[in-house]
Structure formats: structure tokens, C-alpha cells
Amino acid sequence: MNNNKWFLQELQVLRSQEVIDEPTELALRKYYEKRLAETSGINHIMMCIWIVGIVSILSGIILFFNYNWDSWSKPVRLMLSSIPMLCGFALSLWALIKGKGQKFLEGSALLTAGGAAILIALISQIYQIQGNLNDYMTLVLFIAIPFVYIFNSIGLLALYIIGLFFTIHYIEAKAVIQLIQLALPLPFFVFHFYRRSNYLSPLRFLAMPLCVFSLFIGKFPEGPVLLTLVIFLSLGIQEGQFLASSKNSGRNPWYSLCSLGLAWTLIILSFVDNDNPFAIKGALFNPSLLVCVLASGLYLWSFLARPMTLLKWFLLGNVLFCLILTCLPEGLYSCHLFFNIPLLCIGIALLLDGIQKRLLSTFNLGLLFIIGMLAARFFDMNISALSRAPFFVGFGVVLLVGNLKFSKYLRNTQEAANETN
Amino acid sequence: MKPTNKIRLALYILAFALALAYPVHTVISLENEANIAGTFMFKVAAYDPYDIMRGHYMALRILPDKFKKEDNSLDVRKKCYLQLGTDKDGFAEILGITNEKPENGPYLALNGRIARRSYEPEGYFTIHYPFSKFYLNEKIATQADAEVRRISSATDSTDKLYLQVDILKDGNFKVDNLYINGKTIRQHLEQ
């Protein structure tokens, strides 16, 4: 329901319970009825119809060009291919000279960069040049990044970060170029985080895929990638814990995503039986390990900068455990079951954090860790059914007894509070 | 105009010129006849798939796609150079494959496109050409597919099916067209 509509309904209740007087009710009603008319869903629907209509017309024109493409000469096809980029140029000049607002600047950035991408793709098609996708995206991203800065464009930055994932290649990856492309948008993040600008919230969303991309630089051997992933996810939960305490955690994209990611990673790791998933032998000079070192530094900085909590200690324990595993000689890995301990500990810490801060989402995430661990062990064929059975019965009894004690504690606390009142 | 917008405008024009530089350079270098080291006719076998993003294309099996190297010394993980010549029928043939850039003669630079198969005899290398796709308009795609399939599957066919490719001096290439008996596939289907 629209907030204004809800408030108008609420006014009647407030008036009937004499929380507000009649003139106040009338003044508020007049104000919110006007706002309701302004923010009516009709405007939104009409805007959507406009956009769908324009996109539909453009799609039809593209298909018409597509059908007749071969009939035109090469110069005509080259001219048609450059139209989107030239439109971007015209829009950009108009927006900059006339001093138009951010929406026009976003459009200019997207149209210029998109136009360049279209032109390059169509030249490849016209001359039947068949490069690969990662080379094409590498070129397009280098072309796009200046427009992100010139137009301060968050939309183009989002596309840039998505585009980075298309440069990943197992064989033909160019690690140095990927590192440069990873570094290029960082000043944009630093600037907006430092200035606490309006882009803070979307940049928080975009930071995570940028971190994830850094795992796949070069030929990404498994060990450093997994280790860096665990460090990044732990960092995300750690940072999210403190951001969530001041806001609704649902608005913080890191907390839930990282918690889900870490739970899932630890569950999978708890099944890995023979190979050490964190082995870094032979990958000492790989860029993934450099990213891993940087991630560890960031994690350590975050650990020292924030107040100490139980969750933070458990996360640190988990990271240290993974770091120790990297040094384990080949063939000695049999610690997969140890991953149950961080699953359980982080789960409990999140549960307690959720109870303490009265955040249901945090509580649910904690529950997810514990349920995930239980489900994984239920299906774990590496442990005999006879060993699993008493564990599950025992764990269930502990939970029920704990719950009874906790209910009793809550009842006593409530009664004590009532007596005091 | 605000001073910040003036700076933005100057930077934008600079960035736009740089963005335009690559496509313009590509078109000029491909159109410049002086850059072409040689034109080759590659025998092909083909089938016609459909790509959701790029439309219809012929997936071509370019021949010859195997080469026996006597000394067996080739690092396929590094950039390879395919030296090209012409056989007695006028079709392209491979003269040699090396990791060192040839000093003269037309050559094709390939990266990660040469493989050594365990089931092949010692010294044999398989080549995946970078021009293995030929894009077609949907108006002729089905007909072209049927025609190419007919020619490539017939054992006693006298029709000549080949892909004409310009090899540039820097090892790059430009696909000219797909030909049947000296006519482009479009001309062949229209007759």
C-alpha cells in the first residue's frame, strides 16, 4: 500500500482516539491527499508504458535493419552502425552545454558507451572478424570507463562491473589487464564513500560483485580463490553486523548475501574429503593470491577498527582455520568435518546478535547456518548412520532443553518487570 | 556554461575521439589493400546453427585442419604462426607451424587455437581456424544451409565450395565471402 494512503487511513484512527484534534486532521488530510494525487500509481504505469512503447519501436527498427542488412553496401552498413554512437555524442553535447540534470548525463554516458560497443560489434560482423568475447569486452570496458567519470554515471558503472565478468577466461585470461580494469573504478568508490554522496547505497551493492570478480583474475587456481572468497564473505558479515545495528539489515546488501554465501561455502567444504581446498602450492605468483593478501589486509583492518563482538571472534577463528589449512602438506587433508564448528559457532553468534539487537533477519540467518549444518550432516555419507543417529537425538534434546530454560527465563524476567511496575 | 561542464565537455570530446579511434583504425586497416599479404581459398564443410544473439551463421569446418610437423616441436600454449601457401588446385595449404613469427610470406597468427590430440598419431596438430563462422541473412540461411550440406556431403560433387579469406601482413585476417563455383553464396542461390 502507498504510504500516503496508509497515513490517510491512519488519520481516522488517530482522530477517533483523540491523539490529534480536528484542525490538525484536516490540515494533514489536505496535505497528504495532495501528495497522494502526485505520487499516484497512474503516473508510474504511464511512465512504464512509455518506456515499453519506445523500446518496442526501437526493437522493431533493429529487426527491420537486421532483415535487410545484407542488401546494403558496406559504407551504408558502417554508417548505420555508427548512428547510436553519434546519437550519444549529440545527446552528450546537448546535456553538457545546456547544463542538464543527472538523468540526461546518465543517458549520455550509457548511449555513448553502448553506441561504441555496438559499432565495434557491427564492424566485426561486417568484416566477419571473429574475436572472442573476453577480448571484445576488455576493449569495450576500456572505452566505457572514462564516461563513468566524466558523467559521474552510476548506471554505466553498474554495467561496467557486470561487463568485467565477461572478461573471465580459464585459458586466455590476461591477468595484468584484468587487474587494471579492477582498479579503474576504485577511485569512483573512494570518492563517493569519502564524500558520503547519494551513491553510497548503490555503491554498497556494487562493491560485492567487484570483490567477487577479483577472485577470477588470471587463471584463478582453486586454493587462493576459495580462501579469498571465505575472507571476503567474512568481511561482508563483519562489516554488515555493524551497519545492520544502526539500520534495518534488509537494506544492507552485504549482510544477508555474505551470510548465505559463507554458510553455503562452509557446507560444501564440509563435504570435501580428500583434496585440500585451500592448497596454494604452485600458485604463489598468481594474481589471485595477491588479491587474497589484499583481502586479508582489509579484513584485519576491519577487525581492528570495529568494536569486539562474539561474531567477530568466531569469524576470525574461521579465517585463521582456513589460513592454517593452506600450509597443510599434500595428502594430509582430512579436516572437512571441522567446518561444522564454524558453521555452528557463527550460527549461534548470529542468533544471539539477532536476539540482542531485535533483528529478525539476523536471527533467521543464524538459524540458517545451524539448519544448513544439520541438513548437510544428515545427508553426509562419509559418517555412518549409527554415528549420526545419537548426534541428532542429542542435539535435538539440547535444543529442546535450552528452549525450555530460555522460555522460563523470559517468563521470570517478564514477571519481575511487571512486579516492578 | 558552467566551468565544470566546460572541463567535462573537453574531456568528453577527448574520450569520444579515443573511443572512435579503434573502430576507425580497424576499418582503415581492413580496407587498405596494401595491408593484404595474400588471398586464400579454404575448402569447407559446413552446417547451419542459430545463435540467439547474432542470428544465423554457417559453422564451418575449415580445411586443412590437420598438420603433421616432422620435428614435433611446438608449444601450443604460446602464440602460433601458420604459414600458408597454395596447392595445385588453388586452395590454401599449410606450409608450416612455428612459435616464431615468420620473416616473410603470408601467415596467420593464432592464439590457443592449435591442439595436440592424444588419439592422433605423433606429430599431428589440429587447427581451429578463427574464421569458422560465416554470418548469413535469414532470407537465405535455410537455402544456403541445404545447398552447402548437399555439396559437402556428396562424394562425387564437382562443385567447388570455399571460403575466401584475405590474410593481412600482421597475421590478421578478413573474410571476403563464401563461394560456390566462383560465385558468392548469395549470387549462387539467386541464379
HADDOCK unambig.tbl for C-alpha pairs under 7 A between the chains (distance, minus, plus):
assign (segid A and resid 67 and name CA) (segid B and resid 137 and name CA) 6.77 0.50 0.50
assign (segid A and resid 67 and name CA) (segid B and resid 138 and name CA) 6.95 0.50 0.50
assign (segid A and resid 70 and name CA) (segid B and resid 137 and name CA) 6.32 0.50 0.50
assign (segid A and resid 96 and name CA) (segid B and resid 5 and name CA) 5.84 0.50 0.50
assign (segid A and resid 96 and name CA) (segid B and resid 9 and name CA) 6.44 0.50 0.50
assign (segid A and resid 97 and name CA) (segid B and resid 1 and name CA) 5.94 0.50 0.50
assign (segid A and resid 98 and name CA) (segid B and resid 1 and name CA) 6.97 0.50 0.50
assign (segid A and resid 99 and name CA) (segid B and resid 1 and name CA) 6.72 0.50 0.50
assign (segid A and resid 116 and name CA) (segid B and resid 19 and name CA) 6.75 0.50 0.50
assign (segid A and resid 120 and name CA) (segid B and resid 23 and name CA) 5.92 0.50 0.50
assign (segid A and resid 127 and name CA) (segid B and resid 174 and name CA) 6.13 0.50 0.50
assign (segid A and resid 127 and name CA) (segid B and resid 175 and name CA) 6.36 0.50 0.50
assign (segid A and resid 128 and name CA) (segid B and resid 134 and name CA) 6.96 0.50 0.50
assign (segid A and resid 128 and name CA) (segid B and resid 174 and name CA) 6.61 0.50 0.50
assign (segid A and resid 128 and name CA) (segid B and resid 175 and name CA) 5.51 0.50 0.50
assign (segid A and resid 129 and name CA) (segid B and resid 174 and name CA) 6.29 0.50 0.50
assign (segid A and resid 130 and name CA) (segid B and resid 130 and name CA) 6.14 0.50 0.50
assign (segid A and resid 130 and name CA) (segid B and resid 131 and name CA) 6.09 0.50 0.50
assign (segid A and resid 143 and name CA) (segid B and resid 19 and name CA) 5.45 0.50 0.50
assign (segid A and resid 146 and name CA) (segid B and resid 15 and name CA) 6.50 0.50 0.50
assign (segid A and resid 150 and name CA) (segid B and resid 8 and name CA) 5.78 0.50 0.50
assign (segid A and resid 150 and name CA) (segid B and resid 11 and name CA) 6.99 0.50 0.50
assign (segid A and resid 150 and name CA) (segid B and resid 12 and name CA) 6.58 0.50 0.50
